[in-house]
Amino acid sequence: MPRRLRPTAEIHPDAILVGDPGRAMALAQVLTGQPKMANHARGLWGYSGTTAKGRGLTVQSTGMGGPSAALVLGDLAELGVRRAVRVGTCAAIDRDTRPGDLIWVREARPWTVDHRGAGAPAFPDEELGERLRAELGGAAKVGTVASLDALHPSPGHATPVGDVADMQTAALLAAGEQLGVAVAAVLIVTDAEGLDPLDDEKVAELANTASEAGLRALA
């Protein structure tokens, strides 16, 4: 039995991963018919159902931050997950990146926001990543991610380098490689300095778009 998840329904080999438990529920309703709650332990809501094409799919929340995401993926791997697409949110670093952009992740680095800076890069699974990129098509930009360990850095902190910043993608990609789980990621840019953030309705709309591309990539 995994240490964190306590499955109450079948966990399928293919999964969509999100940070927010509420988004897991919403996407499960979009992507599958009559989804069943597959986990509620620790508030990490997960759902399993059958897609319109008759394939099993699990939609699982990972919580906030790299350590939580990596631990959840470890439990999912123990339960039989073999491929996963992260659908997450991020903030812009690059000035040409704006709220509402979708980012196909080609590289993510863990970033310690004190004086140490970036760690080793992590990459999406080659096959799944390319399938996701193809399914997103022109709807997404190609980008690099700085996955931060804190949102409120100390004075004199190292400035993150990348197109966007989040808190989970690098950990998930690295954990996937270690666990033998194919992982790829697409992120929604919700914030950028000096610009209005996306409202909840637009985030939900883009999450649907990104997760539907993820589902097609998992076909």
N, C-alpha and C positions, 0 to 999 in steps of 0.2 A: 504494500500500500504506500503510495507517495506520501511525503511528509507534510505537504501543504494542501493539495487538492483532495477532495473527498467526492469522487464522481458518483452521481445519482442517475446517470444515463450513459449510454455508450459514448466513448470518445473515439472519434473517427481519425483515420490516418492523415487527412487534410484539415488544416485549420486556418482561420483568420484570427489574428491577434490584435487586440486593441488595449490601450491603457485603461480607459474609462469603463467601469462596469455598466453604466447606463447605455453607452454606445454599443457594448456587446449585445445587450438585449435588443436594441433598435436594429442593428445589422442582422441579427439572427432572424428577425421577423421579415426583413427584406430579402434575405438570401435563401431562406429555407421555409418549408411549409410546416406549420404546427411544431415549432421548436420546443424541445423539452429542456428544462434547467438541468445542466450536467454538473454544476458545482455552485455552491454558495458559501463554502467555507472561506473564512477570512475576508469576506466581502468581495472575493474574486469571482464575480458572476461569470458562468460559462453556460453555453447552450449547444445542444446538438439537434440536428434535423436533417431532412432530405431536400436536396435542391430540386429545381424544376426538371432537371435531367436525370433525376433518380439517384444522385450520388450523395453519400453521407458527408456532412460537414460539421465541424465543431467551431464555434465562435467563442473565444475565451479572452477575458480581461486579464491583464498582467500586473495591474497596479502601476504605481508611479516610480520611476527610477530603474537604473540598470540592474541592481541586485535582485529586486523583486521580479523583474522580467526574466532574468536568467534562471532563477529558481523555478518559476512557473513553467518555463520551457523544459527544464529538466524533468519536472513531474509529468508534463505532457508526453515527453519522449518515453518515459517509463510506461505510460498508458497506451503507447502505440502510435503517437503522432510522428509522421515522417516528413511532412512538408508543411510549411507555414508562411503566410504572407502577413507582415505587419502593416496595419493601416493606422497611422498615427498623426499627431499634430506637431508643429514646430514653429520656431520664430526665425525670421530672416536675419542673416548676417550680411550677406551680399546686398549692395544697394540696388541692384537690378532685380532682386527678388521681392515680390509683393504679396500681401495677403490675398488669398484666393488661388495662388499658384499651387500646382501639384508637383512634387519632387520625387522622381525615381532615384533611389539611392544607389550610387555606384561605389561609394566608400563611406565608412563611418569610423571616427576615432573617438575613443574615450578621452574626456577632457577634464582634468583636475583643475578647478578654478582658483587654486592658490598660485604658487610660483612654479609649479612643476610642468604645467602645460599638457601636451597631447601624449597619448600612449600609442601602441601599435595599431595600424589600421585593420579594420575588419571589412570583409567583402560579402556581397550576396552570393548565394549558390549560383554558379554560372548558368545552368540550364533554366532553373526557375526564374532567376533574375532577368534573363533575356526574354522569357515568355511574358513576364509581367511588363517589361518595357514595351514589347510589341503590342500587348493588349491595351496599354495606356495610350500608345500612339502619340499624336501631337498634343494630347491633353496634358502631358507632363513634361517638365524640364528635367534634365540630368543634373544631379547635384551631389555634393559632399556634405557630410553631417559631422558636427562636433557634438558629441553626447556628453552633456555636463553632469557633474556630480553634485552640483548645488546651483540654486537660482539666485542666491544672494552672496556673491563673492566678497572676500575680505579686501581691504585696501591693498593696492599694488598687485592685484591678481593678474595672471596671464590672460591676454585677450584671445578668446577662441578664434580659430581659423577654420573657415568652411563657408559653404553657401547658406546653411541653416544650422540651428541649434535645437536639440531636443535632450531627452534624458535617458533614452532606452535603446536606440537602434544599434549602437556599437555593441552593447552587451548581448543583444539577441543574435546578431550576426556571428559574433565570436562563439557564443554558447552553441549555436546551431552547428558550427563546424566541429566543435569538440564532441557533440552528442550524436553526430551523424544525421541531423535533421536539416533538410534543405530549407533555407530561410531567405526571403527577399522582402523589400520594404518600399512602401510609397507613403509620403508624408504630405499633409495639408499645411500650407503656410497660413497661420492665423494672425500673426503679429509682425509688424515691422516698425522700426523707430520712425516717429513722425507721421505715421499713417493710422487710419482708423482700423481697429481689429475687426475680424470677421464676426458677424453675429451668429448665434447658435443655429439659426435656420440654414444659413449658408454653409456652416461647418457640416451639418447633417447631410446636406445635399451633396457636398463634395466627398464625404465619407461613403455615401452610397455609390457614387461614381467610382471611387478608388477600390472599394471592396468588390464591386461587380467585376472590375478588371482583374482583381486578385482571384476571384472565383474562376474566371475564364482561364487564367494562367495555370490554375491547379487542375484543369480538365485533363 
